[in-house]
């Protein structure tokens, strides 16, 4: 998978530009649907990543890019679910997450937050 420029609010993947959070699931790119997590927003001051979302668990490793400044909260239930499924979970600011994806994408899915 080819990654281009990442700036606050914009991410280039495979020649396309995305101005919203993305999910990479076995090479397919789709928009992150965060509606199931919105009910937790008041607890975090930001819509977190919750296990109620459609998380791409069919992988050996899941990378969560937490945004330009690393501000996306990841709920503990996501961490517990990764452990239960024996999926290696890496939680990094999005720029760092992209670098890890570039170096070793094999059997890796991702959720990339493009703002904060």
Secondary structure as the mmCIF struct_conf table of DSSP 4:
data_model
#
loop_
_struct_conf.conf_type_id
_struct_conf.id
_struct_conf.beg_label_comp_id
_struct_conf.beg_label_asym_id
_struct_conf.beg_label_seq_id
_struct_conf.end_label_comp_id
_struct_conf.end_label_asym_id
_struct_conf.end_label_seq_id
STRN STRN1 UNK A 3 UNK A 7
TURN_TY1_P TURN_TY1_P1 UNK A 8 UNK A 9
STRN STRN2 UNK A 10 UNK A 13
TURN_TY1_P TURN_TY1_P2 UNK A 14 UNK A 15
STRN STRN3 UNK A 16 UNK A 18
BEND BEND1 UNK A 19 UNK A 20
STRN STRN4 UNK A 22 UNK A 25
TURN_TY1_P TURN_TY1_P3 UNK A 26 UNK A 27
STRN STRN5 UNK A 28 UNK A 31
HELX_RH_3T_P HELX_RH_3T_P1 UNK A 35 UNK A 40
HELX_RH_AL_P HELX_RH_AL_P1 UNK A 41 UNK A 44
TURN_TY1_P TURN_TY1_P4 UNK A 45 UNK A 45
BEND BEND2 UNK A 46 UNK A 46
STRN STRN6 UNK A 49 UNK A 49
TURN_TY1_P TURN_TY1_P5 UNK A 51 UNK A 52
BEND BEND3 UNK A 53 UNK A 53
BEND BEND4 UNK A 58 UNK A 60
STRN STRN7 UNK A 61 UNK A 65
TURN_TY1_P TURN_TY1_P6 UNK A 68 UNK A 69
BEND BEND5 UNK A 70 UNK A 70
STRN STRN8 UNK A 74 UNK A 74
HELX_RH_AL_P HELX_RH_AL_P2 UNK A 76 UNK A 85
TURN_TY1_P TURN_TY1_P7 UNK A 86 UNK A 86
STRN STRN9 UNK A 88 UNK A 92
HELX_RH_AL_P HELX_RH_AL_P3 UNK A 94 UNK A 103
TURN_TY1_P TURN_TY1_P8 UNK A 106 UNK A 107
STRN STRN10 UNK A 108 UNK A 112
#
